[in-house]
Each structure stands twice: as structure tokens, then as C-alpha cells.
Amino acid sequence: MNQPPAPDQELSEEEMRAALEEEMRRITVDDLLIQTVVSLINLAGRKAGLAPGSEDERDLVQVHSAIEGCRALVPLLEARHGDQLGPIRDALSQLQMAYAQMATAAGTPPIQSSGAGPTPPTSPPAAPQTPSNPPPQQPSRLWIPGQ
């Protein structure tokens, strides 16, 4: 078994690559999703000016983006980790309330959550589908590596 290098010892490129490969074998997508949500909440708290000394960093647009990112990722974790997400849900709720209060105090309405925005304009009615007028082919939404 390899010994970890001393803190003041530099790793060779090969050792760094081996350590990275080992980390990639060990980590799960859920681990990364949870860490991402926690990082977004922490950064949003700072961008909301809630962390001591960060009052001059306030940026409500970034706070909103972080909230929306968390709201998109948390449902992906619910099935396997729902019982462990209480602290994350609580922190996200507090952040959402702080955001709404700050946006209101700034005299600007809070940005609407995704899906709650204005109704998109309707497109003109499509031509009826007939054998001589087949429906247009939609591009695949499947991402394929290398394409």
C-alpha cells in the first residue's frame, strides 16, 4: 500500500494521476451532487451578504441562480437520500426567505422561480398532419459523447 506523501512533499504527475483515478473510483455522482448543493448554498449565503464581512458582495442575481440550481438538484437526491436532506432543505428555505426579503427591501420584485414565470407566447397553429405533410423531425435530446 502506498503511503501518502508528507505535506511538504510534491507529488509527481504520475502520483497525482493515480490519486485522481482512485478518487474517481471512490466518489459517486450522489456525493458530487450533494457537495454541489452544499457549495451553492454556502456561496449564495455569501452573495446574499449573510456571512460576516460579505455585506459588500451582495448580488441577488447570483443568489437567485444558486437557489434555482439547488432546487433543480435536490429532487435528484430525494429517492436515495431524502431522509438525510433535512439540513439542506432547511438551509435552502432560509436562503429563499432571505432572498425574498432582500429583493423586496431593494424595491425589486424577487425573480420568479423557474416554471413560475410568464406564459410563453403561443406559436401559430401547426399545419394538419397528413401523409404528404409529416410532422417535422425533432432533434434528439440525447447527448452522445463525441458528437
Summary of the structure (lengths in Angstrom):
residues: 147
radius of gyration: 23.0
end to end distance: 40.3
largest distance: 73.3
contacts: 282
relative contact order: 0.09
helix: 55%
strand: 1%
